[in-house]
Amino acid sequence: MPDERADSLKAPGRVLLLSCYELGHAPTGLASPAGFLEAAGYPPALQDLARERLNAEMVARAGFVGISVPMHTALRLGMKVAERVRAINARCHICFYGLYAPLNEDLLLGSSADSVIGGEYEPPLVALVEAMHAGRDVAIAGVSRPRQREAPRLARTQFAAPTRAGLPELSAYARLMYDGGSRKVGYVEASRGCKHMCLHCPIPAVYGGRFFVVPREIVLEDIARQVAQGAGHITFGDPDFLNGPGHALKLVQALHERFPRVSYDLTTKVEHILKHAALIPELARTGCLFVVSAVESLSDTVLHCLAKGHTRADIERALHITREAGVALRPTWVAFTPWTTLDDYIEMLAFVHREGLVHHVDAVQFTIRLLVPPGSALLNTPQWLPYQEPLDPESLAHPWRHPDSRMDALHARVSALVEQAAGDGTPAEAVFEAICREALSAAERNAEAEALLAGPWMQPAAPRMTEPWFC
């Protein structure tokens, strides 16, 4: 018989999972562990604080509160939420879990966290809840506590289908804008981790070059549930969808066969577009509208410092491959690094305009500054040594200054410009033109503005989400 005592963690509302931010989509960081907990007999309550206000009554009822921190923004918000949780319910157990939890475990365990879980976090999370329910204070592999540190769990997982019961409807999240209309968007992950070791990425610091696939039937069930809620488009949120190309191809073929009217997008490296160029037309045939790729920079110097594994010439080839297949490429950038020159920044803008990519790049991308979290692989490299600074507990990152003060000043101006434009609803072309003029002014190259912006100015439309992402 199920244990339904009021203090039992199997009782309704006694396990509460919170998400603060997941790029504008329904949070897998809640849905996935909820599926595991539900299967184990601990059905959790869920709250997405990016779309809902924190429910004080739910917090007061909880004996275990898990806070999902898959990215930097989520962590910063999550730490503030943890303070509110503790003020409402001093006795509950607060657990931070997800990619950014183990990177910041010293800080978290020294403040509001009772435990921290990273890597393939669902099995340790369930084991922790089970131990607490049974009143056992035992060491659990993959669960770090103040007096016991554990490495993130990196082992194959017997996955359970994610459950989104209790989350807002898909209509509350970002939509796809395409071909004059909009579609509700579902979100799934077909793999975890990444086999690549890009130095600026937080994933290698946790996964160390390993990745794990989610069984096809689990992913398809997750998709089917979201299609039943009205999703007409699916985002594959894997760090790199083509880490396992065979798994990926069979999955999208099955998706297209079962839901031929549902489109999708994915994220993959430039080098995978080149290596698997023969697959891109099949992706287009099965409904892929666009591919997100972390281009980061056009400077081969910067790309080398970040160990990206591609060159500027590779970027141009990838753009050609995707265009030939009829798939839009949406490049993302780390626009400001210590090695990016002002001329590099201007050339990035010129490339975006020349290649007709203004609507393929959310304006916030032109403000992205290199983030160096605790444990970053960059910290041990010679190229980072001149910029080494202690960890800033406020920003949860290692700060750095650009050797050219004009770049730091430009970052501040462009960031303010983009933030204001987002609030005003300024058209993409106008925002882009303003950014170009700011960059040319910083370089005292104002006379070049008309030449930079010459040519057909009404940029071609591209499929996009209604909410731009940032980390």
Secondary structure as UniProt FT lines:
FT   TURN            6..7
FT   TURN            9..10
FT   TURN            12..13
FT   STRAND          15..19
FT   TURN            23..24
FT   HELIX           28..39
FT   TURN            40..41
FT   STRAND          45..48
FT   TURN            49..51
FT   HELIX           56..61
FT   STRAND          64..68
FT   HELIX           72..88
FT   TURN            90..91
FT   STRAND          93..97
FT   HELIX           100..103
FT   HELIX           105..109
FT   TURN            110..112
FT   STRAND          115..117
FT   HELIX           122..134
FT   TURN            141..142
FT   STRAND          143..145
FT   TURN            146..147
FT   TURN            165..166
FT   HELIX           170..172
FT   STRAND          175..178
FT   TURN            179..180
FT   STRAND          181..188
FT   STRAND          191..193
FT   TURN            199..200
FT   HELIX           203..207
FT   TURN            208..209
FT   STRAND          211..213
FT   HELIX           216..228
FT   TURN            229..230
FT   STRAND          231..236
FT   HELIX           241..243
FT   HELIX           245..258
FT   TURN            260..261
FT   STRAND          263..267
FT   HELIX           270..275
FT   HELIX           277..279
FT   HELIX           280..285
FT   TURN            286..287
FT   STRAND          288..296
FT   HELIX           300..305
FT   TURN            306..307
FT   HELIX           312..325
FT   STRAND          328..333
FT   TURN            338..339
FT   HELIX           342..354
FT   TURN            355..356
FT   HELIX           358..360
FT   HELIX           363..367
FT   TURN            374..375
FT   HELIX           377..380
FT   TURN            382..384
FT   HELIX           385..387
FT   TURN            393..396
FT   HELIX           405..424
FT   HELIX           428..442
FT   TURN            443..444
FT   HELIX           446..448
FT   HELIX           449..452
FT   STRAND          464..465
//
